[in-house]
Amino acid sequence: MNAIDDSTFRGFRDLIIVYILLDTMVRCSELINIKRDKMDLVAGTVQLEAHELGISIDFTTYLY
């Protein structure tokens, strides 16, 4: 199995998806239903709705 090539857009996207899945234990269906208005790329956060509780996930640590 090869490592994810994060030098490409697709690879970087896949890496972020894997990190979010592993770090938050969010369901795949919840992850694919995230809307753009729940993402703040400037602040580096994704707003996940978990059982009616808002949880803010910081993914900026993965960008550097």
C-alpha positions in Angstrom: 0.0 0.0 0.0 1.4 3.4 -0.9 1.3 6.5 1.2 -0.9 9.4 0.3 0.9 11.9 -2.0 0.0 15.2 -0.4 1.9 17.2 -3.0 -1.2 17.0 -5.2 -4.7 18.5 -4.6 -6.3 15.0 -4.5 -3.7 13.6 -2.2 -3.9 16.6 0.2 -7.7 16.3 0.2 -7.5 12.6 0.9 -5.1 13.2 3.7 -7.3 15.8 5.4 -10.3 13.4 5.1 -8.2 10.6 6.8 -7.1 13.0 9.6 -10.6 14.2 10.2 -12.0 10.6 10.3 -9.3 9.4 12.7 -9.2 12.5 15.0 -12.9 13.0 15.4 -14.3 9.5 15.0 -17.0 11.1 12.8 -19.0 8.8 10.6 -18.2 8.7 6.9 -21.7 9.8 6.1 -21.4 12.8 8.5 -18.1 13.7 6.8 -19.4 13.7 3.3 -22.4 15.8 4.4 -20.3 18.7 5.6 -21.4 21.8 3.8 -19.1 24.6 2.6 -20.7 27.1 5.1 -19.5 24.8 7.9 -15.9 25.2 6.8 -13.7 28.2 7.6 -10.5 27.9 5.7 -9.1 31.2 7.0 -9.5 30.1 10.7 -8.7 26.5 9.8 -11.8 25.0 11.3 -14.6 22.6 10.3 -17.9 22.8 12.2 -19.2 19.2 12.8 -22.7 18.6 14.1 -22.5 15.7 16.6 -25.9 14.7 18.0 -27.1 18.3 18.0 -23.9 19.6 19.7 -21.6 21.9 17.7 -18.0 20.8 17.8 -15.3 22.9 16.2 -12.4 20.9 14.8 -9.1 22.7 14.2 -7.3 21.2 11.2 -4.6 23.9 10.8 -2.0 21.6 12.5 -2.2 19.3 9.4 -1.5 22.1 6.9 2.0 22.7 8.1 
